[in-house]
């Protein structure tokens, strides 16, 4: 038994991986595997962990195709589309991700943990300069979209902005395309349902493309290290990054501190929900999303220093755990529930594909240039300020950051999706009025 225990893979003896994998596939085949919370978490973690582990070790996939996370996303989505996963386990995964909303739980821990891990002065400086990064990406997307639409397809500038740029850069579906379609109907008097269908087609294509562009930017960062940071910081100032890494080094924490850290992280989500849905749902007529308030609350906790060092260390430990321990299950769940191959195929057309590519290239260039001038690493600015504006919102942020190996930048990605999305919604009303 000692010899067997010495043969390990990803921290576990290989024979345990074999036993668990056989249990999953045999249980699914005969229909005996459960569909409850624990069983769903188990099989997603086992299968997701194996696929991610393989992807992170295969040379070509690891170096040029996004590694384990992207391999899991693509295989999981394709397996669902092909019918390889029995329907009842697909339904259980959908319930786990959407109804139980484990995705929001995971994203909450990521955002709060990422904010608390940054040294407060660095956090303030990076947030102050982030708005130009978002606006640069939006401007770049609009310019490139107009170039492609006018030169290659002879489209009207108004149609390009309304049909492609606004929905793709609008912060996702629920917080972007859906309220944008209502604005469209109010301003133009035209059917919002028709506009929503068109907007979602462009958004779905862009969301998938952004994942592959994230991989490309990660490769560029590896080839040219001066263009990127360590995956957790945007600012180029070396001394401040060193201070950020040393911020919690003088503190120790107990298991109780880690448990209390989890409680604080979840309470931030609850308080953000109260603000978004009850206490202050709108500011100057603009609806504020729960994730936007979550970022604000976490930032306030960080910069004010109201939490003791031991508790911040507990939050840091929990943050590191979820990045490793829960990632396979969450990414596997997103592949099954959120990456719809059929919808992507149905929405695909030469015009949409071409203009979406140009929009993404534009937002990358715009965010990278603007980010560089405010002191950010261009690659990281392009991923968070550009790609995370052109996706499906919170779930899209996780997909992109996983593919680009930048999960530590979730705070900035959330700002792009929520604050940036709110800015685009405000701009869309003007665009619809001018061209609708």
Protein Blocks (a to p, Z undefined) as FASTA:
>chain_A
ZZmmmmcgehiafklmmmmmmmmmmmmmnopaccbfklmmmmmmmmmmmmmmmmmmmmkl
mmmnopjmlmmmmmmmmmmmnopacfklmmmmmmmmmmnommmmmmmmmmmmmmmmpcfk
lmmmmmmmmmmmmmmmmmmmmmmmmmmmmmmnopafklmmmmmmmmmmnopjklmmmmmm
mmmmmmnopafklmmmmmmmmmmmmmmmmmmmmmmmmmmmmmmmmlpcehlafbfblklm
mmmmmmmmmpccdfklmmmmmmmmmmmmmmmmmmmmmmmmpgghiacdfklmmmmmmmmm
mmnomacfklmmmmmmmmmmmmmmmmmmmmmmmmmmmmcfklmmmmpcfklmmmmmmmmm
mmmmmmmmmmmmnopafklmmmmmmmmmmcgbjmlmmmmmmmnopmkmmmmmmmmmmmmm
mmmmmmmmmmmmmmZZ
